[in-house]
Amino acid sequence: MDRERGGVGMRPEQSEPVVGIAKPTGQKAREAWGAEAYSILVGVAQTYHAVITYKELAEEIQSRTGIRTKTLLHNWIGPVLGWVVREADRRGDPPLTALVVHTGDGKVGSGYKEVLAVAGEPPVDDELEREHHAADARLACYRHFGATMPPDGGVAALAPRLQATVERRRERTDKPAQICERCFVQLPSTGLCDSCG
């Protein structure tokens, strides 16, 4: 990581310039990406319960700015989103980065700790508690940036992929275990008792 240049893990020579424009420095690229990320996230916040993945956001940032990098996503997106967190706080806006989730699990991830730190709140170690905090922040974003809300004012919600996972877990734990009627041992998933045959 190149700490002297702000720590995004991108050296100036790794960005690809827009045709006809001089290659930006790492700092200039980060500034352009941060401003564009802010704009994109405001757009996402204008749709109730919308989220965007880190991958989608990264591609949209690079597409809109024309500044591309070959650096791995996780090496540059965090500092860009950190800039968005601080800018939202400076403007008095809710934390837009709560709208950004991982593709695989629908979670905001550990980088959300910066939202809490900037807000002066203690870190949240429990993943599900952190995700509920982010859901509340998303609801604030939808309301603040003019999403069309339901008549009841809307509700905070986990990202759809994470909500589906939580519901599947709940169904598994809510369903009582099957017990063999003869030996009273819990049955395996086949439904046939291993002891009684």
C-alpha positions as a Markdown table, in Angstrom:
| # | Residue | x | y | z |
|---|---|---|---|---|
| 1 | Met | 0.0 | 0.0 | 0.0 |
| 2 | Asp | 1.3 | 3.4 | -1.0 |
| 3 | Arg | 0.9 | 5.3 | 2.3 |
| 4 | Glu | 2.6 | 8.5 | 1.1 |
| 5 | Arg | 0.0 | 8.9 | -1.7 |
| 6 | Gly | -3.0 | 8.4 | 0.6 |
| 7 | Gly | -3.1 | 4.7 | 1.0 |
| 8 | Val | -5.6 | 3.4 | -1.6 |
| 9 | Gly | -3.1 | 0.8 | -2.9 |
| 10 | Met | -3.0 | 2.4 | -6.3 |
| 11 | Arg | 0.1 | 3.9 | -7.8 |
| 12 | Pro | -0.4 | 6.8 | -10.2 |
| 13 | Glu | 0.8 | 4.7 | -13.1 |
| 14 | Gln | -1.9 | 2.2 | -12.5 |
| 15 | Ser | -4.8 | 4.4 | -13.5 |
| 16 | Glu | -5.9 | 4.5 | -17.2 |
| 17 | Pro | -6.6 | 8.0 | -18.5 |
| 18 | Val | -9.6 | 9.2 | -20.5 |
| 19 | Val | -8.6 | 9.6 | -24.1 |
| 20 | Gly | -7.1 | 13.1 | -24.7 |
| 21 | Ile | -6.7 | 13.8 | -20.9 |
| 22 | Ala | -3.4 | 13.5 | -19.0 |
| 23 | Lys | -3.1 | 10.5 | -16.8 |
| 24 | Pro | -4.4 | 11.5 | -13.3 |
| 25 | Thr | -2.3 | 11.0 | -10.2 |
| 26 | Gly | -3.5 | 8.6 | -7.6 |
| 27 | Gln | -4.8 | 11.4 | -5.5 |
| 28 | Lys | -6.7 | 13.0 | -8.4 |
| 29 | Ala | -8.1 | 9.6 | -9.3 |
| 30 | Arg | -9.3 | 9.1 | -5.7 |
| 31 | Glu | -10.9 | 12.5 | -5.6 |
| 32 | Ala | -12.7 | 11.9 | -8.9 |
| 33 | Trp | -13.8 | 8.5 | -7.8 |
| 34 | Gly | -15.0 | 9.8 | -4.5 |
| 35 | Ala | -17.1 | 12.6 | -6.0 |
| 36 | Glu | -18.6 | 10.2 | -8.5 |
| 37 | Ala | -19.3 | 7.5 | -5.9 |
| 38 | Tyr | -21.2 | 10.2 | -3.9 |
| 39 | Ser | -23.3 | 11.0 | -6.9 |
| 40 | Ile | -24.0 | 7.4 | -7.7 |
| 41 | Leu | -25.0 | 6.6 | -4.1 |
| 42 | Val | -27.4 | 9.6 | -4.0 |
| 43 | Gly | -29.0 | 8.1 | -7.1 |
| 44 | Val | -29.3 | 4.7 | -5.4 |
| 45 | Ala | -30.8 | 6.3 | -2.3 |
| 46 | Gln | -33.6 | 7.7 | -4.4 |
| 47 | Thr | -35.1 | 4.2 | -4.7 |
| 48 | Tyr | -36.7 | 2.7 | -1.6 |
| 49 | His | -34.8 | -0.4 | -0.4 |
| 50 | Ala | -32.2 | -0.2 | -3.2 |
| 51 | Val | -28.7 | -1.3 | -2.6 |
| 52 | Ile | -25.6 | -1.5 | -4.9 |
| 53 | Thr | -22.8 | -4.0 | -4.7 |
| 54 | Tyr | -19.2 | -3.0 | -4.3 |
| 55 | Lys | -18.4 | -4.5 | -7.7 |
| 56 | Glu | -21.3 | -2.6 | -9.4 |
| 57 | Leu | -20.3 | 0.6 | -7.7 |
| 58 | Ala | -16.6 | 0.2 | -8.7 |
| 59 | Glu | -17.5 | -0.4 | -12.3 |
| 60 | Glu | -19.9 | 2.6 | -12.4 |
| 61 | Ile | -17.3 | 4.9 | -10.8 |
| 62 | Gln | -14.7 | 3.9 | -13.4 |
| 63 | Ser | -17.1 | 4.1 | -16.3 |
| 64 | Arg | -18.4 | 7.5 | -15.4 |
| 65 | Thr | -15.0 | 9.0 | -14.6 |
| 66 | Gly | -13.1 | 7.3 | -17.4 |
| 67 | Ile | -10.4 | 6.5 | -14.9 |
| 68 | Arg | -9.7 | 2.8 | -14.7 |
| 69 | Thr | -7.4 | 0.8 | -12.5 |
| 70 | Lys | -6.0 | -2.7 | -12.7 |
| 71 | Thr | -5.7 | -2.7 | -8.9 |
| 72 | Leu | -7.9 | -5.2 | -7.1 |
| 73 | Leu | -11.2 | -3.8 | -6.0 |
| 74 | His | -10.6 | -4.3 | -2.3 |
| 75 | Asn | -7.3 | -2.4 | -2.5 |
| 76 | Trp | -8.9 | 0.9 | -3.7 |
| 77 | Ile | -12.6 | 1.0 | -3.0 |
| 78 | Gly | -12.3 | 1.3 | 0.8 |
| 79 | Pro | -10.5 | 4.6 | 0.9 |
| 80 | Val | -12.8 | 6.0 | -1.8 |
| 81 | Leu | -15.8 | 5.0 | 0.4 |
| 82 | Gly | -14.0 | 6.5 | 3.4 |
| 83 | Trp | -14.0 | 9.8 | 1.6 |
| 84 | Val | -17.7 | 9.4 | 0.9 |
| 85 | Val | -18.4 | 8.7 | 4.7 |
| 86 | Arg | -16.5 | 11.9 | 5.7 |
| 87 | Glu | -18.1 | 14.0 | 3.0 |
| 88 | Ala | -21.6 | 12.8 | 4.0 |
| 89 | Asp | -20.8 | 13.7 | 7.6 |
| 90 | Arg | -19.5 | 17.1 | 6.5 |
| 91 | Arg | -22.7 | 17.8 | 4.5 |
| 92 | Gly | -25.0 | 16.6 | 7.2 |
| 93 | Asp | -26.2 | 13.7 | 5.0 |
| 94 | Pro | -26.9 | 10.2 | 6.3 |
| 95 | Pro | -24.1 | 7.6 | 5.6 |
| 96 | Leu | -24.5 | 6.7 | 1.9 |
| 97 | Thr | -22.0 | 3.9 | 2.2 |
| 98 | Ala | -24.7 | 1.9 | 4.0 |
| 99 | Leu | -26.1 | 1.3 | 0.5 |
| 100 | Val | -23.1 | -0.6 | -0.6 |
| 101 | Val | -23.1 | -4.4 | 0.0 |
| 102 | His | -21.1 | -7.4 | -0.9 |
| 103 | Thr | -22.3 | -9.4 | -3.9 |
| 104 | Gly | -22.0 | -12.8 | -2.2 |
| 105 | Asp | -23.8 | -12.2 | 1.2 |
| 106 | Gly | -25.5 | -8.8 | 1.0 |
| 107 | Lys | -23.5 | -7.4 | 4.0 |
| 108 | Val | -22.0 | -4.0 | 4.3 |
| 109 | Gly | -18.9 | -5.7 | 5.8 |
| 110 | Ser | -16.3 | -4.6 | 8.3 |
| 111 | Gly | -15.5 | -1.3 | 6.4 |
| 112 | Tyr | -18.8 | 0.0 | 7.9 |
| 113 | Lys | -16.8 | 0.6 | 11.1 |
| 114 | Glu | -15.7 | 4.0 | 9.5 |
| 115 | Val | -19.4 | 5.1 | 9.5 |
| 116 | Leu | -19.6 | 4.4 | 13.2 |
| 117 | Ala | -16.3 | 6.1 | 13.9 |
| 118 | Val | -17.1 | 9.2 | 12.0 |
| 119 | Ala | -20.5 | 9.4 | 13.8 |
| 120 | Gly | -18.7 | 9.0 | 17.2 |
| 121 | Glu | -20.4 | 5.7 | 17.9 |
| 122 | Pro | -18.7 | 2.6 | 19.4 |
| 123 | Pro | -17.7 | -0.2 | 17.0 |
| 124 | Val | -20.3 | -3.0 | 16.5 |
| 125 | Asp | -18.6 | -6.4 | 16.6 |
| 126 | Asp | -21.8 | -8.5 | 16.1 |
| 127 | Glu | -22.3 | -8.9 | 12.3 |
| 128 | Leu | -26.1 | -9.0 | 12.4 |
| 129 | Glu | -26.2 | -6.0 | 14.8 |
| 130 | Arg | -23.9 | -4.1 | 12.4 |
| 131 | Glu | -26.2 | -5.0 | 9.4 |
| 132 | His | -29.3 | -3.8 | 11.3 |
| 133 | His | -27.5 | -0.5 | 12.0 |
| 134 | Ala | -26.7 | -0.2 | 8.3 |
| 135 | Ala | -30.4 | -1.0 | 7.5 |
| 136 | Asp | -31.4 | 2.0 | 9.7 |
| 137 | Ala | -28.9 | 4.2 | 7.9 |
| 138 | Arg | -30.2 | 3.1 | 4.5 |
| 139 | Leu | -33.8 | 4.0 | 5.6 |
| 140 | Ala | -32.4 | 7.5 | 6.6 |
| 141 | Cys | -30.8 | 7.8 | 3.2 |
| 142 | Tyr | -34.0 | 6.9 | 1.3 |
| 143 | Arg | -36.0 | 9.5 | 3.3 |
| 144 | His | -33.3 | 12.2 | 3.0 |
| 145 | Phe | -32.7 | 11.8 | -0.7 |
| 146 | Gly | -36.3 | 11.7 | -1.7 |
| 147 | Ala | -37.1 | 8.1 | -2.4 |
| 148 | Thr | -40.8 | 7.4 | -2.9 |
| 149 | Met | -41.8 | 6.0 | 0.4 |
| 150 | Pro | -44.8 | 3.8 | 1.4 |
| 151 | Pro | -47.6 | 5.6 | 3.2 |
| 152 | Asp | -46.4 | 4.2 | 6.6 |
| 153 | Gly | -43.0 | 6.0 | 6.1 |
| 154 | Gly | -41.1 | 2.8 | 5.3 |
| 155 | Val | -39.1 | 0.3 | 7.4 |
| 156 | Ala | -35.5 | -0.5 | 7.7 |
| 157 | Ala | -34.6 | -3.7 | 5.9 |
| 158 | Leu | -31.5 | -5.9 | 5.5 |
| 159 | Ala | -30.2 | -6.1 | 1.9 |
| 160 | Pro | -32.3 | -8.7 | 0.0 |
| 161 | Arg | -29.6 | -11.4 | -0.2 |
| 162 | Leu | -28.9 | -11.1 | 3.5 |
| 163 | Gln | -32.6 | -11.1 | 4.4 |
| 164 | Ala | -33.1 | -14.3 | 2.4 |
| 165 | Thr | -30.2 | -16.0 | 4.3 |
| 166 | Val | -31.6 | -14.8 | 7.7 |
| 167 | Glu | -35.1 | -16.2 | 6.8 |
| 168 | Arg | -33.6 | -19.6 | 5.7 |
| 169 | Arg | -31.8 | -19.8 | 9.0 |
| 170 | Arg | -34.9 | -18.9 | 10.9 |
| 171 | Glu | -36.9 | -21.6 | 9.1 |
| 172 | Arg | -34.3 | -24.2 | 10.0 |
| 173 | Thr | -34.3 | -23.2 | 13.7 |
| 174 | Asp | -38.0 | -22.7 | 14.0 |
| 175 | Lys | -38.8 | -26.2 | 12.6 |
| 176 | Pro | -38.8 | -28.7 | 15.5 |
| 177 | Ala | -36.4 | -31.6 | 15.2 |
| 178 | Gln | -38.0 | -34.9 | 14.2 |
| 179 | Ile | -37.8 | -37.6 | 16.8 |
| 180 | Cys | -38.1 | -41.3 | 16.4 |
| 181 | Glu | -41.4 | -42.5 | 18.0 |
| 182 | Arg | -39.8 | -45.8 | 19.1 |
| 183 | Cys | -36.4 | -44.8 | 20.6 |
| 184 | Phe | -36.9 | -41.0 | 21.0 |
| 185 | Val | -33.6 | -40.2 | 19.2 |
| 186 | Gln | -33.5 | -37.2 | 16.8 |
| 187 | Leu | -33.9 | -38.4 | 13.2 |
| 188 | Pro | -31.4 | -37.6 | 10.6 |
| 189 | Ser | -32.4 | -35.6 | 7.5 |
| 190 | Thr | -33.5 | -38.8 | 5.8 |
| 191 | Gly | -36.3 | -39.2 | 8.3 |
| 192 | Leu | -35.3 | -42.8 | 9.0 |
| 193 | Cys | -34.0 | -43.8 | 12.4 |
| 194 | Asp | -30.5 | -45.1 | 12.3 |
| 195 | Ser | -31.0 | -47.0 | 15.6 |
| 196 | Cys | -34.4 | -48.7 | 14.8 |
| 197 | Gly | -33.8 | -49.2 | 11.1 |
